[in-house]
Amino acid sequence: MSDTITLDIDAPDDWHVHLRDDEMLDAVAPFTAEAFRHALIMPNLVPPVTSTALAVAYRDRILAAAGPNARADFTPMMALYLNDQLETADLLAGATDGVVFGAKFYPAGATTNSAAGGTSLLDYRGTLEAMAGAGIPLLVHAESTDPEVDIFDREAVFIEQQMVPVIEQIPELRVTVEHISTRAGLEIVRDHPQVGGSITPHHLTCDRSDLLANGMRPELYCKPVINSREERIAIATAATSGDRSFFFGTDSAPHPLSKKEAATVAAGIFNAPYALEVVAELFHEWGALDKLEAFVSHHGVDHYGLERAATKVRLTRRPDCEGDPAQSVCTAGGAEVRIFGADAARRWTWEPIR
């Protein structure tokens, strides 16, 4: 008797993805464009995307790089980088024109290309109040950069010191805690109905022992860092619970091996090619496949007030591991990028339902 599992779900969305630019964009964008309907594009380029004009130009480059197999309804959702160069009037105009979807706050120095970020969310109170009035969501990399704060506590400290004041003082503002890595992130979402949280494949399936216990694995280094087993279990419990406040965001963030296998390792995990497969296997292991569609296809669009998909994809799990999924991709210039999730891709496949 076959143990093959077939599951039809509404087309999924990726509510947090880094596509980079130039040759890297050309190499990685097709994976996102083929798999996801909406893709919330991070603005941390060099220079950062701080205006509607820059967002339009970047969106055009993304669509040009999406490839011949991109979904017909693939839609890059553009975010502006919230810093001193961003003009509130331009942000509002870009949102009115349907170009700008949200604004992203990076604490300066927290992660890749965040040097242009801010030091305090409340420094941008005027902009945040305008965003609240216009229904523009705030996307937050919730991580303290205080060198006195332990690396595994930085999400909790940032939430307490910076996010709670903003949420309480501007309660009309829709906020997303991105790439939740700790129970502190889960708790602030649960405690505030206007706050949602995106969860990544790697924070769902890995803990710091995977990163450190049997030799340092630089391909698992990301920001915020993969935390303890207890935190991972809490995150997986939230994702598989059916709680509408939590939704899927890959935080796929490619770097060439020259930056991942180096004296100073770049933060980021490239998971776009197998992100659906990884999450499907986690939900299978947790006996929660009936909750998968809501997590990857419904909760995010509901949080952002968008329409659910009218199209579906079919996921299939084979009883035995098969094939030899690609472990990396290369840019046109020969830079190799390691892919996360090949083990799950030996079990799962997916295809659009025409």
Buried (B, 14 or more C-beta within 10 A) or exposed (E): EEEEBEBEBBBBBBBBBBBBBEBBBBBBBBBBBBBBBBBBBBBBBEEBBBBBEBBBEBBEBBBEBBBEEBBEEBBBBBBBBBBEEBBBEBBBBBBEEEBBBBBBBBBEEBBBBBEBBBEBBEBBBEBBBBBBEEEBBBBBBBBBBEEEBEBBBBBBBBBEBBBBBBBEEBEEBBBBBBBBBBBBBBBBBBEBEBBBBBBBBBBBBBBBEBBEEEEEBBBBBBBBBBBBEEBBEBBBBBBBBEBBBBBBBBBBBBBBBEBBBEEEBBBBBBBBBBBBBBBBBBBBEBEBBEBBBBBBBBBBBBBBEBEBBEEBBEBBBBEEEEEEBEEBBEBEEEBBBBBBBBBBBBBBBBEBEE
